[in-house]
């Protein structure tokens, strides 16, 4: 663990000590990330997950053809700071091309390729070719790799007989993966499996990734795609999805369909079988480091998440837990009589007390007294989920923040208006009447601080 941390310190202070071939890559990637403290926070999480439990990364076959340079640069960056993701790749486009060149018919049933003996023969060669292409490119950058095209996935033949030699994974041997990482190599896996009798079977790469993630229990599961995330109705990437609160509404949207709808369902199933700390990211190879090491990210982050409880009285709140959250996040002491004086209008608190919004009423207008996200939850989308729950419940609200508050940029984006006074930045949402806004500004300026 200490070695990994020292590697990051090296990467942020003395890039000249890196291998010459990747030095420029490291500098370029770090320049696009957040400050070193933010990067260190994520590295600590990844280190705590354990050396073989950092991440499983699924690479689509199209990425190997169209974005190989960015993929290898990002993987080289991770290796340079001491992180060893488990990479599993597909090869669908290449297989289709190779089959066509040999005039072998390739048919699909419900999106799955029918694998005849002739198709399987070409598939085996294609997977080895693509595996070696990625491994060789990484090795040219000075990255040690381990090509693993067999010996990990074991399967039985699919119960859908019309699919032919397609496998359903029923066992995974993690030893080849662990041995590779212990030797300092990034393992690169192909999604081919074997039966107990040694028959090779074709396995869908997404399914293999899902089963591998359940076996490994990694901190991160990453799908690298060309779209870079899950797109909403306006074809914009959705930054974060809290499955507990968002899944039912999301899955019912008409714009979420076909492969992406299936992927969301599969991700929900995976995360239901993993520790609550696990998460799934969908991003592009070029933005992998930004997605991993910044709160803002670059792609779609999916977590199982937490339910958000709405309280209308202090009596239903676990005040000791909330006090601990407030004090640890603000790094200040809360007034001893804060909860005694607090007249809650609505408090939105996540189930595990890792994010909260406390709202009071000041002269008939809701006032956001405290909005807080625990350090361990930053980047998970919990704060966004709490905020959205709050504004859905309250059509108008105002709040204040110190000028040096690190989330003022977030507040600027969320507010319909704001002004700066000597001691506070004051924001409002859903207020249009000038007299009301003036009233809110005066109330915010005159309200006593409760954190010292």
N, C-alpha and C positions, 0 to 999 in steps of 0.2 A: 504493500500500500504506500509506504513512504517513497519507494522508488517511483511509483506512478506520479505521486504529487511532485516530486523533484523534477520529473520529466516535464510536467506542465510549467513549472517555474522556469525551467530552461527554455521552453518554447516561447514564453512571454518576455524573457529578458535577454537571451543570448542565442538568436537563431543561427548565428554563424557556425555553431558547433554541430549542426545537423549534417547529414549526408549531403554533399553538394547537389546531387541530382534532385533532391526534394526540398532544398532550402527555400527556393522561390515559392514553391507550392505552400509551404508552411506559413511563410510571411503573408502571402496573399489571403489565405483562409483566415488567419488570425485577425487581419485587418478588417474583415467583414463581420467579426463577432463582437460580442459585448465587451465590457471591461473585464480585466483579469479576475476580479472578485466573483463576477457572475459565472465565468467559465469554471473557476475553482469549485463553486458550489455544485455544479453539475458533475464535475469530475469526482468529487467526494461521494456523490450518490452512486456513480458507476463503479468506483473502487469498492464501496461497501457491498455491492451486489456480488462480488467475487470474480476472480479472473476468468472463469469459464461461463459466467452468467451475465456478462455485460449486455450483449445484443445478438439477436438473430436478424440477418439482413437478407431479404428476398429480392433478387435481381431478375427482372423480366428479360426474356430473350431479346426484345426490341432494344433494351438499354445496351446490351452487349454489341449490337450492330451500330447504334446511333449515338451513344453517349459514353463510350468506353473510357475516353480520356478523363472526363469529369469523375466517373466512378472510381477510377484508379487513383486519381489525385486525392479524393476524399478518404479512400481506404488507407492510402499512404499516410495521410495526416493522422488518422487514428492510431496506426501502428507506431508512428513517431512519438506519440505521447503515452505509449504503453498500453493501449487498448486493443483487444483482439476480438473483433466481431466474428461470428460464424456466418459465412456467406453461403447461401443456397441459390442456385440460378435455374432459370428455365431455358428453353431453347425452341419454343414453338415456331417462330417465324423461320428459323434456320432449318428445322425439320421439314416444314412444309415445302421450303425451297428445294431441299435435297431430294425429297420424295418426288417432286414434280420433275426434277432432272432425270430421275430414273423411271419416269412414267408409271409410278406406283400410285394407285388411287388411295386417297385419304379422306375418310368420311367421319362425321361427328354425330354424336347423340347427346342432346342437352348440353352442348358445349364441351363434351369430352371426346377426345379422338379415339376412334376404333383402332385398336392396335393388333394387327395381324402379325404373323411371324415375319413377313417381309418388312412391314413397317417397323417392327421392333429391331430388326437387324440394322436398319438405317438410323433409328433413334439412338442406339447404343453408340455408334460411331459419331453421331452428331453431338451428343452430350459430352463425349470425351474431347472432341474438337473445341467446343465452346468453353469447357472447363480449362483446358490448357491455354486457350487464347487469353482468358482473364488472368490465369496464373503467370503466364509468360510476361504479360504487360506489367503486372505488379513487380515481378522479379527484376525487370528492366529499370524500375524505380528504386531498386534496392530493398524491396519488401520480401521477406521470406514467406512462402506459401506452402500449403500442403493440399495437393489435388486428391480429393476423396470421391471416387466414382462408384464405389461399392463398399459393403461391409458395415453400413450404418442403418439403412432402412430395410426392414423385413416385413413381408406382406403376405396376404392371401389373395387369391385371384378374385376380382370383383364379382359380387353377387349378380351384377347386371351382365349376363353372359354375352349379350350382343356387343359389349365393349372389347371382348377378346382378352389379350394379354395386358390387362390393366390391373394394378394392384390397389388393395386397401391396407394401409399400414397397420400392423398389429404388434410390432415390437421395434425398438430402436436401441442400437448399441452405441453408447456415447464414448466408449474408450478411444476410438480413432480420433475423435474431435478433441478430447482432453489431452491426448498425447501430442497432438499437433500444437495446441496452445501452450502446453508446458515446454515445448521445444522452441517457443518463440515464433511460431508460424501462424498465419491466418488460414484457417481451414476453408476450403472451397468445395462445396458439395454439389453433386448432381442428383436430380430427383429420380433415380432408378432404384428399384428395390429387388429383393430376392425372396423366394419362398424357402421353406425348410429344406426342400430338395434341390435348391440351387437354381430354380427357374427364374430368370430375370423378368421383371414386370415394369411396365411404364407407370409412373405415378404423377399425377398433376402436381406441379411445383408449389402452388398455393397450399394444397392439402398437405404436402410434405412439410412445408414451413409451419403450418398450424400444429401438426403432430410433434415436430421437433421443438417448437416453443413450449408445448405442454410438458414435454420430457425435460427440457433444460431449465424451465422457469426463469427466463432472462428478465433483466430489468427493462429492456427495450426490445420491441419487435418492430422492424422497419421494412416497409414495402417501398421500393424505389420504382417510380413510374414516370412516364413522360408528362402526365397532367400535373403531377406535383401535389396531389391531394384530392379530397372529395369536393366536388364542385356543387354550388347551390344553383338556384333557378336562373341566376344571372351569369353563370359560368365563372364565378369567383370562388377561390379556395376558402372552405370553411376552416377557420383557424383551430378550433377545438370543439370536441364533442364529449359531453358528460353523459355516458350511456344511461345511468340511472334516471336522469331527468329529461334527456333529449331523445332517447331511442324510439319510443312509440310514435312521437310526432314526426321524427325524421323518416322512419321507415314507411310512413303513410304518404309521403310527398310524391306527387306524380313525376317530378323531375329526377328523383332518385330511382333508377331502374337498371335492368340488365346486370352487367358484371359488377358495377359499383354497389348496387343494392345487395347482391349476393355477398360481396366482400364485407360490407357493414355487418351483415348477419353472422358471417363467419368470425369476424373480429369480436363481436359480442359474445359468441360461444367460447372463443379462446380465453378472453379475459375473465369469463365466469369461472374458469378452472385454474386461474393463476392468482398469486398473491395480489392484494390491492395496490401494491407499489408498482406493478407492471403496467406498461402502456404501449400503445401502438402508434407509430408515426407513418404517415404516407407523405413522401416528398420526392424531390428530384435528386440525382447524384450530386449536382453542383451545389445544392443547398443542404446537404446532409449535415455538415458541421454546424451550420447555423441552427438547424432544427434541434440538434442534440445539445448545444451549449448556450443557448440564449432563451430568456423567458418568452420573447416574442415569437421565436421559432420561424419556420418557413415551410409550411405544409399543413397537414391536418393531424392534430394530436387527438387520439381517442383513449379514454380511460373509463374504467368501470364507474368511477366517480362515487359521489356520496349524495344521499337525499338531502334536501334542504328543508329544515323545519321552520315554520312561521310561528313566532311567539307574539302574543299580545299582552303579556304581563311578565314582570321579572320573576314571579313565582314559578313559572314553568321552565326557566332557564337555569342551567347548571352554572351558577355564577363563579365558582372556583375555576372551572375549566375556561370560561370566557375571560376571566381576569388574567389567567396565565397566558392565554392567547394574545390579549391586548398588550400586556407588559413585555412579553418576549418579542413581539413584532415591532412595537414602537420603541423598545429599549428604554422605557420610562416607567415610573411608578404611577399607578392609578390612585386617585384620591380614595382614602379609606372608606368614605361614605358615598362613593359613586353610585353603587347599586341601591343604596337606601334612598337617595334623592332621585334616581332615574325613574322617569315616568314613560315607560315604553308605549309607543304607538304601535310599532311593529318591529320585530327583530327577526332577521333571516339568518339562520345559523346552520352550517352543515352538520351532518350527523356526528362526525368525529371532532367537531369544534376546531376545524382548521381554517375556516373562513367565516366571516360574519359581517352583517350590516345592521347597525342599531339605529332606529329612527324614532324620534320624539315628535311632539307637536309644539311649535312655538307660534303663538298668536294665530292658531288655526291653520298653519301651513306646516307640512311635514319637513323635519330637519334631520339630515343624515348626521348623527352625532359621531358615529365611528364606523369606518369601513376598514376591514383588516383581512389579510391573507397570511397564513403562517409561512415562514421561509421554506419549509419542506414542501409546501403545496404550490409554490410559485412556478408558473409554466405548465400547470396541469389544467388550467381552464376553470378552476373552482371559483376564483374571484369573478370571472365573467359570468358564470352560472348564477352566483348570488346576486350580482348586479342586475342581470336580466330578470330574475325573479322579483327583485325589488321594484323595478320600473314598470313591470307588468301589473303590480299590485297598486302602485302609487303613480297617478298621472302627473303629479307636480311635486317637486322636492327641491330643497336647496341645501348647500353644505359649504364647508370651508376647509382650507388646508394651509399649512405653513408654506412659505415660498420655496423652501428647500425640500419639500416632500417629493420623494423619488417618483411618485405616480401622478404628478401634476399633468404630465403629457396625456395620460389616460383620461384624467378628469376633463381636460380641454376638449378632447374628442367627444366625450359623452355629454357635455353640457350644451344647453341651448344659448347660454350667455355666461359671462364672467366679468369680474372686475378685480383689480388689485388695490388693497389698502396698505397701510404701513406694516401691519403685522400678519395679514392674511390674504390668500387668494380666495375669493368668494365666487361660488358657482350656483347656477340654477338650471332647472330642467322643467319644461311644461308650464312656465310662468310667462305671461305676456303683458299683464297689467303693470304699468310703470310704478304705480303707488305700491303694489304688492312687492315688486322687486326692491324698491327703496326700503320698504319695511324689513325685508329679509336681509338686506345688506347691513342695516343698522343693528338688527338682532345678532347677526353673525359677528360683527365687530365688537359688540358689547358682552357677548357670552363669555363667561369665565372658563379658562382652560381647566381640564380635569386630569391631565397627564403632566407630571413634573419630573 
